[in-house]
Amino acid sequence: MVHGDVQRRDENLRLGATVAEIEGLHTALLKTTSPGRRRRLQAVLSRAAERLAGWQPLPDRGG
C-alpha cells in the first residue's frame, strides 16, 4: 500500500470514528432525563463537533 493510501485510510477512519462518536452522544442526549448528565453530554458533544468542524481532507493527488 502506498504511503498516501495509508494516510487517506487513516484519515477516513478518524473521520468515521468522530461521526460515530457524535451519533452516539446525540442518541444518549436524546434519551437522558438527568440535567447533570445532559450538561456533561452536551459538553462532550460540543468538543466532538469542534473536532469534526476542524477536520480537513488531505489534498487529492490525482492518482
Predicted model as a PDB file, atoms N, CA, C, CB and O in Angstrom, pLDDT in the B-factor column:
MODEL        1                                                                  
ATOM      1  N   MET A   1       0.850  -1.176   0.000  1.00 58.00           N  
ATOM      2  CA  MET A   1       0.000   0.000   0.000  1.00 58.00           C  
ATOM      3  C   MET A   1       0.894   1.238   0.000  1.00 58.00           C  
ATOM      4  CB  MET A   1      -0.966  -0.001   1.226  1.00 58.00           C  
ATOM      5  O   MET A   1       1.852   1.326   0.769  1.00 58.00           O  
ATOM      6  N   VAL A   2       0.574   2.181  -0.862  1.00 70.00           N  
ATOM      7  CA  VAL A   2       1.331   3.413  -0.987  1.00 70.00           C  
ATOM      8  C   VAL A   2       1.088   4.283   0.247  1.00 70.00           C  
ATOM      9  CB  VAL A   2       0.943   4.170  -2.283  1.00 70.00           C  
ATOM     10  O   VAL A   2      -0.001   4.273   0.822  1.00 70.00           O  
ATOM     11  N   HIS A   3       2.119   5.038   0.646  1.00 68.00           N  
ATOM     12  CA  HIS A   3       2.041   5.856   1.854  1.00 68.00           C  
ATOM     13  C   HIS A   3       0.820   6.785   1.852  1.00 68.00           C  
ATOM     14  CB  HIS A   3       3.311   6.678   2.003  1.00 68.00           C  
ATOM     15  O   HIS A   3       0.156   6.931   2.878  1.00 68.00           O  
ATOM     16  N   GLY A   4       0.523   7.405   0.721  1.00 71.00           N  
ATOM     17  CA  GLY A   4      -0.635   8.296   0.615  1.00 71.00           C  
ATOM     18  C   GLY A   4      -1.943   7.549   0.851  1.00 71.00           C  
ATOM     19  O   GLY A   4      -2.879   8.089   1.441  1.00 71.00           O  
ATOM     20  N   ASP A   5      -1.999   6.299   0.384  1.00 83.00           N  
ATOM     21  CA  ASP A   5      -3.200   5.482   0.601  1.00 83.00           C  
ATOM     22  C   ASP A   5      -3.382   5.176   2.084  1.00 83.00           C  
ATOM     23  CB  ASP A   5      -3.116   4.167  -0.206  1.00 83.00           C  
ATOM     24  O   ASP A   5      -4.507   5.170   2.585  1.00 83.00           O  
ATOM     25  N   VAL A   6      -2.296   4.925   2.777  1.00 85.00           N  
ATOM     26  CA  VAL A   6      -2.358   4.636   4.210  1.00 85.00           C  
ATOM     27  C   VAL A   6      -2.844   5.878   4.941  1.00 85.00           C  
ATOM     28  CB  VAL A   6      -0.969   4.180   4.756  1.00 85.00           C  
ATOM     29  O   VAL A   6      -3.693   5.794   5.828  1.00 85.00           O  
ATOM     30  N   GLN A   7      -2.307   7.023   4.567  1.00 86.00           N  
ATOM     31  CA  GLN A   7      -2.738   8.272   5.207  1.00 86.00           C  
ATOM     32  C   GLN A   7      -4.222   8.520   4.975  1.00 86.00           C  
ATOM     33  CB  GLN A   7      -1.918   9.461   4.679  1.00 86.00           C  
ATOM     34  O   GLN A   7      -4.938   8.909   5.898  1.00 86.00           O  
ATOM     35  N   ARG A   8      -4.686   8.299   3.760  1.00 86.00           N  
ATOM     36  CA  ARG A   8      -6.095   8.530   3.434  1.00 86.00           C  
ATOM     37  C   ARG A   8      -6.983   7.547   4.206  1.00 86.00           C  
ATOM     38  CB  ARG A   8      -6.333   8.389   1.906  1.00 86.00           C  
ATOM     39  O   ARG A   8      -8.036   7.929   4.715  1.00 86.00           O  
ATOM     40  N   ARG A   9      -6.559   6.296   4.291  1.00 90.00           N  
ATOM     41  CA  ARG A   9      -7.339   5.311   5.043  1.00 90.00           C  
ATOM     42  C   ARG A   9      -7.417   5.719   6.512  1.00 90.00           C  
ATOM     43  CB  ARG A   9      -6.716   3.899   4.907  1.00 90.00           C  
ATOM     44  O   ARG A   9      -8.490   5.674   7.115  1.00 90.00           O  
ATOM     45  N   ASP A  10      -6.291   6.113   7.082  1.00 90.00           N  
ATOM     46  CA  ASP A  10      -6.271   6.549   8.482  1.00 90.00           C  
ATOM     47  C   ASP A  10      -7.159   7.779   8.681  1.00 90.00           C  
ATOM     48  CB  ASP A  10      -4.826   6.858   8.929  1.00 90.00           C  
ATOM     49  O   ASP A  10      -7.872   7.886   9.679  1.00 90.00           O  
ATOM     50  N   GLU A  11      -7.107   8.686   7.736  1.00 88.00           N  
ATOM     51  CA  GLU A  11      -7.942   9.886   7.804  1.00 88.00           C  
ATOM     52  C   GLU A  11      -9.422   9.504   7.778  1.00 88.00           C  
ATOM     53  CB  GLU A  11      -7.611  10.845   6.637  1.00 88.00           C  
ATOM     54  O   GLU A  11     -10.218  10.040   8.549  1.00 88.00           O  
ATOM     55  N   ASN A  12      -9.783   8.592   6.904  1.00 90.00           N  
ATOM     56  CA  ASN A  12     -11.176   8.151   6.807  1.00 90.00           C  
ATOM     57  C   ASN A  12     -11.632   7.449   8.082  1.00 90.00           C  
ATOM     58  CB  ASN A  12     -11.354   7.219   5.609  1.00 90.00           C  
ATOM     59  O   ASN A  12     -12.776   7.612   8.506  1.00 90.00           O  
ATOM     60  N   LEU A  13     -10.751   6.676   8.689  1.00 92.00           N  
ATOM     61  CA  LEU A  13     -11.090   6.005   9.947  1.00 92.00           C  
ATOM     62  C   LEU A  13     -11.309   7.016  11.069  1.00 92.00           C  
ATOM     63  CB  LEU A  13      -9.985   5.016  10.339  1.00 92.00           C  
ATOM     64  O   LEU A  13     -12.248   6.887  11.854  1.00 92.00           O  
ATOM     65  N   ARG A  14     -10.441   8.017  11.141  1.00 89.00           N  
ATOM     66  CA  ARG A  14     -10.612   9.057  12.167  1.00 89.00           C  
ATOM     67  C   ARG A  14     -11.917   9.826  11.959  1.00 89.00           C  
ATOM     68  CB  ARG A  14      -9.417  10.035  12.148  1.00 89.00           C  
ATOM     69  O   ARG A  14     -12.637  10.102  12.918  1.00 89.00           O  
ATOM     70  N   LEU A  15     -12.216  10.164  10.727  1.00 90.00           N  
ATOM     71  CA  LEU A  15     -13.455  10.868  10.424  1.00 90.00           C  
ATOM     72  C   LEU A  15     -14.659  10.010  10.803  1.00 90.00           C  
ATOM     73  CB  LEU A  15     -13.512  11.246   8.932  1.00 90.00           C  
ATOM     74  O   LEU A  15     -15.594  10.499  11.437  1.00 90.00           O  
ATOM     75  N   GLY A  16     -14.639   8.746  10.421  1.00 93.00           N  
ATOM     76  CA  GLY A  16     -15.737   7.838  10.754  1.00 93.00           C  
ATOM     77  C   GLY A  16     -15.912   7.679  12.251  1.00 93.00           C  
ATOM     78  O   GLY A  16     -17.038   7.622  12.745  1.00 93.00           O  
ATOM     79  N   ALA A  17     -14.806   7.606  12.977  1.00 92.00           N  
ATOM     80  CA  ALA A  17     -14.874   7.464  14.433  1.00 92.00           C  
ATOM     81  C   ALA A  17     -15.484   8.711  15.069  1.00 92.00           C  
ATOM     82  CB  ALA A  17     -13.472   7.202  15.017  1.00 92.00           C  
ATOM     83  O   ALA A  17     -16.269   8.605  16.011  1.00 92.00           O  
ATOM     84  N   THR A  18     -15.133   9.872  14.569  1.00 91.00           N  
ATOM     85  CA  THR A  18     -15.683  11.117  15.117  1.00 91.00           C  
ATOM     86  C   THR A  18     -17.180  11.209  14.842  1.00 91.00           C  
ATOM     87  CB  THR A  18     -14.956  12.342  14.520  1.00 91.00           C  
ATOM     88  O   THR A  18     -17.953  11.595  15.719  1.00 91.00           O  
ATOM     89  N   VAL A  19     -17.588  10.857  13.634  1.00 94.00           N  
ATOM     90  CA  VAL A  19     -19.016  10.893  13.294  1.00 94.00           C  
ATOM     91  C   VAL A  19     -19.789   9.888  14.157  1.00 94.00           C  
ATOM     92  CB  VAL A  19     -19.227  10.587  11.783  1.00 94.00           C  
ATOM     93  O   VAL A  19     -20.874  10.200  14.646  1.00 94.00           O  
ATOM     94  N   ALA A  20     -19.238   8.691  14.342  1.00 96.00           N  
ATOM     95  CA  ALA A  20     -19.894   7.686  15.177  1.00 96.00           C  
ATOM     96  C   ALA A  20     -19.998   8.166  16.624  1.00 96.00           C  
ATOM     97  CB  ALA A  20     -19.130   6.353  15.114  1.00 96.00           C  
ATOM     98  O   ALA A  20     -21.013   7.946  17.284  1.00 96.00           O  
ATOM     99  N   GLU A  21     -18.955   8.816  17.109  1.00 94.00           N  
ATOM    100  CA  GLU A  21     -18.987   9.353  18.470  1.00 94.00           C  
ATOM    101  C   GLU A  21     -20.106  10.388  18.609  1.00 94.00           C  
ATOM    102  CB  GLU A  21     -17.622   9.983  18.836  1.00 94.00           C  
ATOM    103  O   GLU A  21     -20.848  10.378  19.592  1.00 94.00           O  
ATOM    104  N   ILE A  22     -20.224  11.273  17.628  1.00 95.00           N  
ATOM    105  CA  ILE A  22     -21.263  12.305  17.658  1.00 95.00           C  
ATOM    106  C   ILE A  22     -22.647  11.659  17.622  1.00 95.00           C  
ATOM    107  CB  ILE A  22     -21.095  13.286  16.471  1.00 95.00           C  
ATOM    108  O   ILE A  22     -23.545  12.083  18.349  1.00 95.00           O  
ATOM    109  N   GLU A  23     -22.827  10.644  16.790  1.00 97.00           N  
ATOM    110  CA  GLU A  23     -24.116   9.962  16.719  1.00 97.00           C  
ATOM    111  C   GLU A  23     -24.472   9.317  18.055  1.00 97.00           C  
ATOM    112  CB  GLU A  23     -24.098   8.905  15.613  1.00 97.00           C  
ATOM    113  O   GLU A  23     -25.612   9.413  18.508  1.00 97.00           O  
ATOM    114  N   GLY A  24     -23.500   8.662  18.685  1.00 97.00           N  
ATOM    115  CA  GLY A  24     -23.745   8.026  19.970  1.00 97.00           C  
ATOM    116  C   GLY A  24     -24.066   9.028  21.065  1.00 97.00           C  
ATOM    117  O   GLY A  24     -24.969   8.813  21.873  1.00 97.00           O  
ATOM    118  N   LEU A  25     -23.324  10.117  21.084  1.00 96.00           N  
ATOM    119  CA  LEU A  25     -23.578  11.157  22.077  1.00 96.00           C  
ATOM    120  C   LEU A  25     -24.948  11.799  21.871  1.00 96.00           C  
ATOM    121  CB  LEU A  25     -22.484  12.223  22.018  1.00 96.00           C  
ATOM    122  O   LEU A  25     -25.657  12.084  22.836  1.00 96.00           O  
ATOM    123  N   HIS A  26     -25.309  12.020  20.634  1.00 96.00           N  
ATOM    124  CA  HIS A  26     -26.616  12.608  20.338  1.00 96.00           C  
ATOM    125  C   HIS A  26     -27.735  11.678  20.787  1.00 96.00           C  
ATOM    126  CB  HIS A  26     -26.747  12.910  18.835  1.00 96.00           C  
ATOM    127  O   HIS A  26     -28.723  12.132  21.363  1.00 96.00           O  
ATOM    128  N   THR A  27     -27.591  10.396  20.531  1.00 97.00           N  
ATOM    129  CA  THR A  27     -28.594   9.428  20.966  1.00 97.00           C  
ATOM    130  C   THR A  27     -28.713   9.421  22.488  1.00 97.00           C  
ATOM    131  CB  THR A  27     -28.242   8.022  20.454  1.00 97.00           C  
ATOM    132  O   THR A  27     -29.820   9.420  23.027  1.00 97.00           O  
ATOM    133  N   ALA A  28     -27.573   9.417  23.178  1.00 97.00           N  
ATOM    134  CA  ALA A  28     -27.590   9.446  24.642  1.00 97.00           C  
ATOM    135  C   ALA A  28     -28.241  10.728  25.150  1.00 97.00           C  
ATOM    136  CB  ALA A  28     -26.161   9.321  25.201  1.00 97.00           C  
ATOM    137  O   ALA A  28     -28.987  10.708  26.130  1.00 97.00           O  
ATOM    138  N   LEU A  29     -27.959  11.828  24.487  1.00 96.00           N  
ATOM    139  CA  LEU A  29     -28.534  13.114  24.886  1.00 96.00           C  
ATOM    140  C   LEU A  29     -30.060  13.101  24.745  1.00 96.00           C  
ATOM    141  CB  LEU A  29     -27.933  14.253  24.042  1.00 96.00           C  
ATOM    142  O   LEU A  29     -30.774  13.637  25.593  1.00 96.00           O  
ATOM    143  N   LEU A  30     -30.545  12.490  23.676  1.00 96.00           N  
ATOM    144  CA  LEU A  30     -31.989  12.422  23.462  1.00 96.00           C  
ATOM    145  C   LEU A  30     -32.687  11.565  24.514  1.00 96.00           C  
ATOM    146  CB  LEU A  30     -32.284  11.874  22.077  1.00 96.00           C  
ATOM    147  O   LEU A  30     -33.847  11.807  24.846  1.00 96.00           O  
ATOM    148  N   LYS A  31     -31.981  10.566  25.037  1.00 97.00           N  
ATOM    149  CA  LYS A  31     -32.598   9.621  25.970  1.00 97.00           C  
ATOM    150  C   LYS A  31     -32.454  10.004  27.438  1.00 97.00           C  
ATOM    151  CB  LYS A  31     -32.010   8.271  25.764  1.00 97.00           C  
ATOM    152  O   LYS A  31     -33.184   9.477  28.278  1.00 97.00           O  
ATOM    153  N   THR A  32     -31.541  10.897  27.767  1.00 96.00           N  
ATOM    154  CA  THR A  32     -31.299  11.196  29.174  1.00 96.00           C  
ATOM    155  C   THR A  32     -32.381  12.109  29.757  1.00 96.00           C  
ATOM    156  CB  THR A  32     -29.929  11.843  29.342  1.00 96.00           C  
ATOM    157  O   THR A  32     -32.952  12.955  29.069  1.00 96.00           O  
ATOM    158  N   THR A  33     -32.635  11.905  31.031  1.00 96.00           N  
ATOM    159  CA  THR A  33     -33.582  12.770  31.732  1.00 96.00           C  
ATOM    160  C   THR A  33     -32.888  13.535  32.859  1.00 96.00           C  
ATOM    161  CB  THR A  33     -34.749  11.943  32.294  1.00 96.00           C  
ATOM    162  O   THR A  33     -33.496  14.393  33.500  1.00 96.00           O  
ATOM    163  N   SER A  34     -31.626  13.223  33.093  1.00 97.00           N  
ATOM    164  CA  SER A  34     -30.873  13.864  34.166  1.00 97.00           C  
ATOM    165  C   SER A  34     -30.248  15.166  33.673  1.00 97.00           C  
ATOM    166  CB  SER A  34     -29.784  12.917  34.703  1.00 97.00           C  
ATOM    167  O   SER A  34     -29.499  15.160  32.696  1.00 97.00           O  
ATOM    168  N   PRO A  35     -30.547  16.284  34.339  1.00 97.00           N  
ATOM    169  CA  PRO A  35     -29.966  17.565  33.930  1.00 97.00           C  
ATOM    170  C   PRO A  35     -28.426  17.563  33.982  1.00 97.00           C  
ATOM    171  CB  PRO A  35     -30.508  18.678  34.819  1.00 97.00           C  
ATOM    172  O   PRO A  35     -27.775  18.134  33.107  1.00 97.00           O  
ATOM    173  N   GLY A  36     -27.856  16.925  35.000  1.00 98.00           N  
ATOM    174  CA  GLY A  36     -26.399  16.869  35.105  1.00 98.00           C  
ATOM    175  C   GLY A  36     -25.780  16.075  33.975  1.00 98.00           C  
ATOM    176  O   GLY A  36     -24.782  16.489  33.386  1.00 98.00           O  
ATOM    177  N   ARG A  37     -26.379  14.928  33.673  1.00 97.00           N  
ATOM    178  CA  ARG A  37     -25.870  14.109  32.567  1.00 97.00           C  
ATOM    179  C   ARG A  37     -26.040  14.843  31.239  1.00 97.00           C  
ATOM    180  CB  ARG A  37     -26.596  12.744  32.519  1.00 97.00           C  
ATOM    181  O   ARG A  37     -25.173  14.776  30.368  1.00 97.00           O  
ATOM    182  N   ARG A  38     -27.158  15.539  31.095  1.00 97.00           N  
ATOM    183  CA  ARG A  38     -27.406  16.308  29.863  1.00 97.00           C  
ATOM    184  C   ARG A  38     -26.302  17.351  29.652  1.00 97.00           C  
ATOM    185  CB  ARG A  38     -28.797  17.004  29.923  1.00 97.00           C  
ATOM    186  O   ARG A  38     -25.791  17.498  28.542  1.00 97.00           O  
ATOM    187  N   ARG A  39     -25.939  18.068  30.712  1.00 97.00           N  
ATOM    188  CA  ARG A  39     -24.865  19.080  30.601  1.00 97.00           C  
ATOM    189  C   ARG A  39     -23.537  18.437  30.221  1.00 97.00           C  
ATOM    190  CB  ARG A  39     -24.708  19.851  31.929  1.00 97.00           C  
ATOM    191  O   ARG A  39     -22.813  18.958  29.372  1.00 97.00           O  
ATOM    192  N   ARG A  40     -23.213  17.301  30.847  1.00 97.00           N  
ATOM    193  CA  ARG A  40     -21.950  16.620  30.532  1.00 97.00           C  
ATOM    194  C   ARG A  40     -21.941  16.128  29.087  1.00 97.00           C  
ATOM    195  CB  ARG A  40     -21.722  15.438  31.492  1.00 97.00           C  
ATOM    196  O   ARG A  40     -20.947  16.279  28.377  1.00 97.00           O  
ATOM    197  N   LEU A  41     -23.057  15.538  28.660  1.00 97.00           N  
ATOM    198  CA  LEU A  41     -23.141  15.059  27.277  1.00 97.00           C  
ATOM    199  C   LEU A  41     -23.037  16.214  26.282  1.00 97.00           C  
ATOM    200  CB  LEU A  41     -24.454  14.295  27.058  1.00 97.00           C  
ATOM    201  O   LEU A  41     -22.388  16.079  25.245  1.00 97.00           O  
ATOM    202  N   GLN A  42     -23.664  17.334  26.587  1.00 97.00           N  
ATOM    203  CA  GLN A  42     -23.591  18.490  25.697  1.00 97.00           C  
ATOM    204  C   GLN A  42     -22.156  19.004  25.587  1.00 97.00           C  
ATOM    205  CB  GLN A  42     -24.518  19.608  26.196  1.00 97.00           C  
ATOM    206  O   GLN A  42     -21.725  19.416  24.510  1.00 97.00           O  
ATOM    207  N   ALA A  43     -21.424  18.983  26.687  1.00 97.00           N  
ATOM    208  CA  ALA A  43     -20.033  19.446  26.664  1.00 97.00           C  
ATOM    209  C   ALA A  43     -19.170  18.515  25.813  1.00 97.00           C  
ATOM    210  CB  ALA A  43     -19.467  19.534  28.099  1.00 97.00           C  
ATOM    211  O   ALA A  43     -18.361  18.977  25.008  1.00 97.00           O  
ATOM    212  N   VAL A  44     -19.343  17.215  25.992  1.00 96.00           N  
ATOM    213  CA  VAL A  44     -18.557  16.253  25.213  1.00 96.00           C  
ATOM    214  C   VAL A  44     -18.959  16.316  23.740  1.00 96.00           C  
ATOM    215  CB  VAL A  44     -18.748  14.815  25.764  1.00 96.00           C  
ATOM    216  O   VAL A  44     -18.104  16.240  22.858  1.00 96.00           O  
ATOM    217  N   LEU A  45     -20.253  16.454  23.475  1.00 95.00           N  
ATOM    218  CA  LEU A  45     -20.743  16.565  22.102  1.00 95.00           C  
ATOM    219  C   LEU A  45     -20.191  17.814  21.430  1.00 95.00           C  
ATOM    220  CB  LEU A  45     -22.275  16.586  22.078  1.00 95.00           C  
ATOM    221  O   LEU A  45     -19.844  17.785  20.250  1.00 95.00           O  
ATOM    222  N   SER A  46     -20.109  18.898  22.170  1.00 95.00           N  
ATOM    223  CA  SER A  46     -19.557  20.134  21.633  1.00 95.00           C  
ATOM    224  C   SER A  46     -18.089  19.957  21.230  1.00 95.00           C  
ATOM    225  CB  SER A  46     -19.690  21.262  22.659  1.00 95.00           C  
ATOM    226  O   SER A  46     -17.675  20.419  20.166  1.00 95.00           O  
ATOM    227  N   ARG A  47     -17.317  19.297  22.070  1.00 93.00           N  
ATOM    228  CA  ARG A  47     -15.902  19.061  21.734  1.00 93.00           C  
ATOM    229  C   ARG A  47     -15.760  18.174  20.502  1.00 93.00           C  
ATOM    230  CB  ARG A  47     -15.171  18.419  22.920  1.00 93.00           C  
ATOM    231  O   ARG A  47     -14.907  18.420  19.649  1.00 93.00           O  
ATOM    232  N   ALA A  48     -16.596  17.142  20.412  1.00 92.00           N  
ATOM    233  CA  ALA A  48     -16.550  16.252  19.241  1.00 92.00           C  
ATOM    234  C   ALA A  48     -16.944  17.022  17.980  1.00 92.00           C  
ATOM    235  CB  ALA A  48     -17.491  15.026  19.441  1.00 92.00           C  
ATOM    236  O   ALA A  48     -16.353  16.824  16.919  1.00 92.00           O  
ATOM    237  N   ALA A  49     -17.936  17.895  18.096  1.00 92.00           N  
ATOM    238  CA  ALA A  49     -18.362  18.701  16.943  1.00 92.00           C  
ATOM    239  C   ALA A  49     -17.255  19.662  16.509  1.00 92.00           C  
ATOM    240  CB  ALA A  49     -19.646  19.490  17.280  1.00 92.00           C  
ATOM    241  O   ALA A  49     -17.079  19.910  15.316  1.00 92.00           O  
ATOM    242  N   GLU A  50     -16.509  20.202  17.476  1.00 92.00           N  
ATOM    243  CA  GLU A  50     -15.385  21.081  17.135  1.00 92.00           C  
ATOM    244  C   GLU A  50     -14.310  20.313  16.368  1.00 92.00           C  
ATOM    245  CB  GLU A  50     -14.781  21.707  18.410  1.00 92.00           C  
ATOM    246  O   GLU A  50     -13.729  20.830  15.414  1.00 92.00           O  
ATOM    247  N   ARG A  51     -14.048  19.069  16.793  1.00 88.00           N  
ATOM    248  CA  ARG A  51     -13.072  18.244  16.063  1.00 88.00           C  
ATOM    249  C   ARG A  51     -13.540  18.008  14.633  1.00 88.00           C  
ATOM    250  CB  ARG A  51     -12.852  16.890  16.779  1.00 88.00           C  
ATOM    251  O   ARG A  51     -12.750  18.088  13.692  1.00 88.00           O  
ATOM    252  N   LEU A  52     -14.827  17.718  14.475  1.00 89.00           N  
ATOM    253  CA  LEU A  52     -15.365  17.482  13.140  1.00 89.00           C  
ATOM    254  C   LEU A  52     -15.304  18.752  12.298  1.00 89.00           C  
ATOM    255  CB  LEU A  52     -16.807  16.972  13.225  1.00 89.00           C  
ATOM    256  O   LEU A  52     -14.959  18.697  11.118  1.00 89.00           O  
ATOM    257  N   ALA A  53     -15.634  19.888  12.894  1.00 90.00           N  
ATOM    258  CA  ALA A  53     -15.614  21.152  12.163  1.00 90.00           C  
ATOM    259  C   ALA A  53     -14.192  21.517  11.720  1.00 90.00           C  
ATOM    260  CB  ALA A  53     -16.200  22.273  13.030  1.00 90.00           C  
ATOM    261  O   ALA A  53     -14.006  22.153  10.682  1.00 90.00           O  
ATOM    262  N   GLY A  54     -13.206  21.118  12.497  1.00 88.00           N  
ATOM    263  CA  GLY A  54     -11.824  21.428  12.161  1.00 88.00           C  
ATOM    264  C   GLY A  54     -11.175  20.437  11.216  1.00 88.00           C  
ATOM    265  O   GLY A  54     -10.035  20.636  10.796  1.00 88.00           O  
ATOM    266  N   TRP A  55     -11.885  19.372  10.877  1.00 82.00           N  
ATOM    267  CA  TRP A  55     -11.336  18.337  10.006  1.00 82.00           C  
ATOM    268  C   TRP A  55     -11.191  18.873   8.593  1.00 82.00           C  
ATOM    269  CB  TRP A  55     -12.227  17.080  10.016  1.00 82.00           C  
ATOM    270  O   TRP A  55     -12.100  19.504   8.054  1.00 82.00           O  
ATOM    271  N   GLN A  56     -10.037  18.611   8.004  1.00 76.00           N  
ATOM    272  CA  GLN A  56      -9.800  18.998   6.618  1.00 76.00           C  
ATOM    273  C   GLN A  56      -9.253  17.789   5.881  1.00 76.00           C  
ATOM    274  CB  GLN A  56      -8.820  20.212   6.519  1.00 76.00           C  
ATOM    275  O   GLN A  56      -8.313  17.152   6.354  1.00 76.00           O  
ATOM    276  N   PRO A  57      -9.825  17.465   4.734  1.00 74.00           N  
ATOM    277  CA  PRO A  57      -9.348  16.301   3.987  1.00 74.00           C  
ATOM    278  C   PRO A  57      -7.938  16.531   3.454  1.00 74.00           C  
ATOM    279  CB  PRO A  57     -10.302  15.981   2.830  1.00 74.00           C  
ATOM    280  O   PRO A  57      -7.504  17.664   3.245  1.00 74.00           O  
ATOM    281  N   LEU A  58      -7.248  15.431   3.243  1.00 67.00           N  
ATOM    282  CA  LEU A  58      -5.948  15.511   2.586  1.00 67.00           C  
ATOM    283  C   LEU A  58      -6.165  15.990   1.161  1.00 67.00           C  
ATOM    284  CB  LEU A  58      -5.209  14.135   2.611  1.00 67.00           C  
ATOM    285  O   LEU A  58      -7.185  15.670   0.550  1.00 67.00           O  
ATOM    286  N   PRO A  59      -5.221  16.753   0.623  1.00 71.00           N  
ATOM    287  CA  PRO A  59      -5.361  17.184  -0.780  1.00 71.00           C  
ATOM    288  C   PRO A  59      -5.339  15.981  -1.719  1.00 71.00           C  
ATOM    289  CB  PRO A  59      -4.232  18.175  -1.163  1.00 71.00           C  
ATOM    290  O   PRO A  59      -4.597  15.023  -1.502  1.00 71.00           O  
ATOM    291  N   ASP A  60      -6.150  16.043  -2.746  1.00 66.00           N  
ATOM    292  CA  ASP A  60      -6.189  14.971  -3.739  1.00 66.00           C  
ATOM    293  C   ASP A  60      -4.953  15.056  -4.615  1.00 66.00           C  
ATOM    294  CB  ASP A  60      -7.476  15.049  -4.599  1.00 66.00           C  
ATOM    295  O   ASP A  60      -4.643  16.107  -5.177  1.00 66.00           O  
ATOM    296  N   ARG A  61      -4.262  13.949  -4.722  1.00 60.00           N  
ATOM    297  CA  ARG A  61      -3.022  13.911  -5.520  1.00 60.00           C  
ATOM    298  C   ARG A  61      -3.277  13.526  -6.956  1.00 60.00           C  
ATOM    299  CB  ARG A  61      -2.032  12.942  -4.912  1.00 60.00           C  
ATOM    300  O   ARG A  61      -2.344  13.435  -7.755  1.00 60.00           O  
ATOM    301  N   GLY A  62      -4.534  13.297  -7.293  1.00 56.00           N  
ATOM    302  CA  GLY A  62      -4.872  12.979  -8.699  1.00 56.00           C  
ATOM    303  C   GLY A  62      -4.312  11.665  -9.176  1.00 56.00           C  
ATOM    304  O   GLY A  62      -3.890  11.540 -10.326  1.00 56.00           O  
ATOM    305  N   GLY A  63      -4.307  10.658  -8.270  1.00 49.00           N  
ATOM    306  CA  GLY A  63      -3.722   9.386  -8.646  1.00 49.00           C  
ATOM    307  C   GLY A  63      -4.636   8.379  -9.043  1.00 49.00           C  
ATOM    308  O   GLY A  63      -4.224   7.269  -9.379  1.00 49.00           O  
TER     309      GLY A  63                                                      
ENDMDL                                                                          
END                                                                             
